[in-house]
Structures are given as C-alpha cells and as structure tokens.
Amino acid sequence: MLSQTRNQLSELPLAVGFVGRGFSLDVLVRQLASLSAKAQNSGMNDLAIRVATEQDIPGLLKLYRDARIDGEAGFTVEEAVAHLALLRSYPYFRVFIAIVDEVIVGTYELAILDNMAKRGRKSGVVEDVAVHPEHQGRGIGRAMMQHALDQCRLAACYKMTLSSNLKREDAHRFYDSLGFERHGYSFQIEPTRM
C-alpha cells in the first residue's frame, strides 16, 4: 500500500508557494534528504523536530520575537497555551519545533486539508516558518522542510504550499535553493475592509 501511494505521489506536481519544476514529491523529498544529510554532516546531528507542547510555549514565543515573525504584539504564555489547545482540536494542524541542545531554534506549522475537488486528495499548507537568526544557514530550515514534506507524503497529499512575504527575499532564495519554482499569487484582504 505504501509503495502504491508512493508511486501515485511520484506522478504528482508539488507546490510550495512555488511549484516544483516538474519534480515529484519523492524527488523533492530525496533532494531535501540529501541536503539534510549534508547539514547533519556539518554538525547538525543533534537536531530534533517534534510537535510543540505546552511546555515549549515560552521558548516558541521567544523564537517568534527573535526571528521577528510576530509582527503584532504576541501572545502571553497563557494565551498561547489556550491557543495551542484550540489548534489541537483541528483534525490535522500541528506546530512543529526544531531543537538543538535543548533550545528551540526553528518552527513551522502544518495543516493537512481534505479537499472536495481533486477527488478529495489532501493538500498540506505550511505557515509561520522561522529559524532563529543565530542558527540560520546551518540546515535547520532545510531539515524542517524535509520534515514537512515527509508529513505530507505520509498523509498522501498531492501538494504542499506556503506563501512568503514579498519583502523576504532571503526566504525566497532559500525556497528557490530547495528546488521550488515560484507559482501563482497570494492575495489577502482584511475582512473589515470589505
């Protein structure tokens, strides 16, 4: 069954706010695994990626501040604990953290969505990717994207998407370096403006 799913997935395109240039999910996973292995050989052997728990909230909030991805006033610890409980009530929404030497150095969120179109094939949506500025360039982001792709592949997703602010050119170069091609547009509007 797993090999059949893997064969089906290998024929499907992948989008990461960018779309793989004809790459299959398996090809991208292998490419990221190779890059991740290189990172491990360069001192990242102690990197662990796991689901965040309530005990991780203070470190996660610190990472958001240090990485400057929480543009507004962030949650208090108590608010974040309550919000994490809400997120856990969703069928599949996880906040993952990357840990080195017992310190949270990276994070991303992953939602696996069921779809009505495309014969119900699932899709993955990655949000709030961050690596602590002092740990950037060490393979942590690549390892997290490898982890996200693995999660999507296990869930039989036909694609994984993310968006990136137009101003974050370093992030765009990072996603380009993973083999993703820019694809489409992302639109947003404040609900109070309509």
C-alpha positions in Angstrom: 0.0 0.0 0.0 2.8 2.5 0.9 4.7 1.7 -2.3 1.5 2.1 -4.3 0.9 5.5 -2.6 4.5 6.5 -3.2 4.1 5.6 -6.9 1.0 7.6 -7.2 2.6 10.6 -5.4 5.7 10.4 -7.6 3.5 11.4 -10.6 2.0 14.5 -8.9 3.4 18.1 -9.0 4.3 19.8 -5.8 3.7 23.5 -5.0 5.4 25.3 -2.2 4.0 28.8 -2.9 6.4 27.9 -5.5 5.8 24.8 -7.6 8.4 22.1 -8.2 9.8 22.3 -11.7 8.2 19.0 -12.8 9.5 17.4 -9.6 7.5 14.7 -7.9 7.1 14.6 -4.1 9.5 11.7 -3.9 12.2 13.5 -5.9 11.9 16.6 -3.7 12.0 14.5 -0.6 15.1 12.8 -1.8 16.7 16.1 -2.8 15.9 17.6 0.7 17.1 14.4 2.4 20.5 14.8 0.6 20.7 18.4 1.7 19.6 17.4 5.2 22.3 14.7 5.3 24.9 17.3 4.3 23.7 19.5 7.2 23.9 16.6 9.6 27.5 16.0 8.5 28.2 19.6 9.3 27.4 19.4 13.0 23.6 19.2 12.9 23.5 15.7 14.3 21.7 16.8 17.5 18.8 18.4 15.6 15.3 17.1 16.6 12.0 18.1 15.1 8.8 17.3 17.0 5.3 18.6 17.8 5.3 21.5 20.2 3.7 21.0 23.7 2.5 23.5 26.3 5.9 23.3 28.0 7.5 24.6 24.8 5.4 27.8 24.6 7.9 30.2 26.4 10.7 29.1 24.0 8.4 29.2 21.0 7.3 32.8 21.8 10.9 33.8 22.3 11.7 32.4 18.9 8.9 34.3 17.3 10.2 37.5 18.8 13.8 36.9 17.9 13.0 35.9 14.4 10.6 38.9 14.1 7.8 36.9 12.5 5.2 38.0 15.1 4.6 41.5 13.7 1.9 42.4 16.2 2.0 42.1 20.0 2.5 38.4 20.5 0.5 36.1 22.8 1.2 35.9 26.5 2.3 32.4 27.6 -1.3 31.8 29.0 -2.9 32.9 25.8 -0.6 30.8 23.7 -1.3 27.7 25.8 -5.0 28.2 25.2 -4.5 28.8 21.5 -2.4 25.7 21.1 -5.2 23.7 22.7 -7.6 25.2 20.1 -5.2 24.3 17.2 -5.1 20.7 18.5 -8.8 20.5 18.1 -8.4 20.8 14.3 -8.3 17.4 12.6 -4.7 18.0 11.5 -2.9 21.2 12.4 0.4 20.9 14.1 3.0 23.3 15.4 6.4 21.7 15.0 9.6 22.8 16.6 13.3 22.2 15.8 15.5 21.7 18.8 19.3 21.8 19.1 20.9 21.3 22.5 17.5 21.6 24.2 16.9 25.0 22.7 14.1 25.8 20.2 15.9 27.1 17.1 13.2 26.7 14.5 9.5 26.2 14.0 6.8 25.7 11.3 3.1 24.9 11.3 1.5 22.4 9.1 -2.2 21.9 8.2 -3.3 18.9 6.2 -6.5 19.8 4.4 -9.1 17.5 3.0 -10.5 18.8 -0.3 -13.8 18.3 -2.1 -12.2 18.9 -5.5 -9.4 16.8 -7.0 -11.3 13.6 -5.9 -10.7 14.5 -2.3 -6.9 14.5 -2.5 -5.3 16.2 0.5 -3.0 19.2 0.5 -0.5 20.5 3.0 -0.2 24.2 4.0 2.9 25.3 5.7 2.8 28.5 7.8 5.0 30.6 10.2 8.4 29.1 9.2 11.1 30.6 11.3 14.7 29.8 12.2 16.5 31.7 15.0 18.8 34.3 13.3 21.8 32.9 15.2 21.1 29.4 13.7 20.3 30.3 10.1 22.5 28.8 7.4 23.0 25.6 9.3 20.5 23.4 7.6 17.7 23.8 10.1 15.2 25.3 7.6 16.1 22.5 5.1 15.5 19.9 7.7 12.2 21.4 8.7 11.0 21.5 5.0 12.2 17.8 4.7 10.1 17.0 7.8 7.1 18.9 6.3 7.4 17.0 3.0 7.6 13.7 4.9 4.5 14.5 6.8 2.6 15.5 3.6 3.8 12.3 1.9 2.6 10.1 4.8 -0.8 11.9 4.6 -0.9 11.2 0.8 -1.0 14.9 0.0 -0.9 15.9 -3.7 0.8 19.2 -2.9 2.3 21.3 -0.2 2.0 25.0 -0.3 3.3 28.1 1.5 3.5 31.8 0.9 6.2 34.2 1.7 6.0 38.0 2.1 7.3 39.8 -1.0 9.9 41.6 1.2 11.5 38.4 2.4 14.0 38.0 -0.4 16.3 35.8 1.6 13.5 33.4 2.3 12.7 33.3 -1.4 16.2 32.4 -2.3 16.1 29.7 0.4 12.9 28.1 -1.2 14.5 28.5 -4.7 17.6 26.6 -3.4 15.3 23.7 -2.4 14.2 23.3 -6.0 10.9 25.1 -5.8 9.7 27.4 -8.5 7.6 30.5 -7.8 4.0 29.9 -8.7 0.9 32.0 -8.8 -0.1 34.8 -6.5 -1.1 35.1 -2.9 -3.9 37.5 -2.1 -5.0 38.9 1.2 -7.5 41.4 2.5 -8.5 42.5 5.9 -12.1 41.3 6.5 -13.1 44.7 7.9 -12.2 46.3 4.6 -14.9 44.6 2.6 
